[in-house]
Amino acid sequence: MSDGGNSGPAESGVLEIARFDVQPGTEDKFVAAYREVRTEVVGTPGCRSARLTRGIESPSSFVLLVEWDSLDSHLKNFRESDRFVRWRTALGPYFAGPPSVAHGVDVPPGPDPA
């Protein structure tokens, strides 16, 4: 996430890091389901972007990176909405265990070395 010249969390937004382990053998079905419901996330007010990555060493492991305007954008606009219900209904059957979710903000890079 670029800080765009701003250094505070309000300007840089919040990064959601969600980790999913899916049942081995269901990876392609999980990806297809994600593609179908991705609009539930990216269409949420306050969502800036979303990208899903897949593990190379562990192909049943996925990480979803979502940039939000604020923590409330994620928690109130998405998690407390019907969008989340549809999202979880589509993806939940493939989970091998509960997902883990964390939130972070950019650390200002500091001055460039002289």
QUIPE-V920276 format. One record per residue. N is the residue number from 1. RES is the residue in one small letter. PSI is psi in degrees with one decimal (* if undefined). OMEGA is omega in radians with two decimals (* if undefined). Layout:
n:res:psi:omega
N:RES:PSI:OMEGA
N:RES:PSI:OMEGA
This chain:
n:res:psi:omega
1:m:125.9:3.11
2:s:144.6:3.13
3:d:-6.6:3.05
4:g:24.9:-3.14
5:g:-7.5:3.12
6:n:148.9:-3.07
7:s:-10.4:-3.07
8:g:156.0:3.13
9:p:-33.9:-3.12
10:a:-36.0:-3.12
11:e:-38.9:-3.04
12:s:-15.7:3.14
13:g:-167.1:-3.07
14:v:137.1:3.07
15:l:122.4:3.03
16:e:130.3:3.09
17:i:107.9:-3.13
18:a:127.7:-3.14
19:r:131.0:3.14
20:f:130.8:2.90
21:d:125.0:-3.14
22:v:160.7:-3.13
23:q:127.3:3.13
24:p:136.7:-3.11
25:g:-11.2:-3.13
26:t:8.7:-3.04
27:e:-45.9:-3.11
28:d:-38.2:3.10
29:k:-38.7:3.10
30:f:-46.5:3.14
31:v:-42.7:3.12
32:a:-41.9:3.12
33:a:-41.5:3.10
34:y:-45.2:-3.13
35:r:-35.0:-3.14
36:e:-34.1:-3.05
37:v:5.0:3.13
38:r:-35.5:-3.12
39:t:-23.1:3.09
40:e:-36.2:3.12
41:v:-56.1:-3.02
42:v:-18.8:3.08
43:g:-1.3:-3.13
44:t:132.4:3.06
45:p:129.6:-3.14
46:g:-7.1:3.08
47:c:126.2:3.13
48:r:-38.6:-3.13
49:s:161.9:3.08
50:a:138.9:3.10
51:r:136.8:3.14
52:l:132.1:3.07
53:t:153.4:-3.14
54:r:138.4:-3.13
55:g:140.6:3.06
56:i:-51.2:3.13
57:e:-29.9:-3.13
58:s:83.9:-3.03
59:p:-8.2:3.06
60:s:1.4:-3.14
61:s:132.9:-3.13
62:f:149.9:3.04
63:v:127.2:3.08
64:l:126.8:3.11
65:l:117.6:-3.11
66:v:127.0:3.05
67:e:126.9:-3.14
68:w:153.5:3.04
69:d:-35.8:-3.09
70:s:168.1:3.06
71:l:-39.7:3.10
72:d:-35.2:3.10
73:s:-41.4:3.13
74:h:-53.7:-3.01
75:l:-47.5:-3.07
76:k:-47.2:-3.05
77:n:-30.7:-3.10
78:f:-60.9:-3.01
79:r:-31.1:-3.13
80:e:21.6:-3.07
81:s:170.0:3.05
82:d:-24.3:3.09
83:r:-44.2:-3.13
84:f:-39.3:3.13
85:v:-45.6:3.13
86:r:-40.6:3.11
87:w:-52.2:-3.07
88:r:-34.6:3.10
89:t:-39.5:-3.12
90:a:-38.4:-3.02
91:l:-30.2:-3.05
92:g:-39.2:-3.11
93:p:-18.9:-3.10
94:y:-12.9:-3.08
95:f:135.6:3.06
96:a:-16.6:3.13
97:g:177.8:-3.13
98:p:137.8:3.06
99:p:156.8:2.99
100:s:139.2:-3.11
101:v:133.8:3.06
102:a:159.1:3.12
103:h:145.4:3.12
104:g:165.6:3.04
105:v:155.7:3.13
106:d:143.6:3.00
107:v:125.8:3.13
108:p:138.2:-3.06
109:p:-20.5:-3.09
110:g:178.9:-3.08
111:p:148.9:3.05
112:d:143.9:3.11
113:p:145.8:-3.10
114:a:*:*
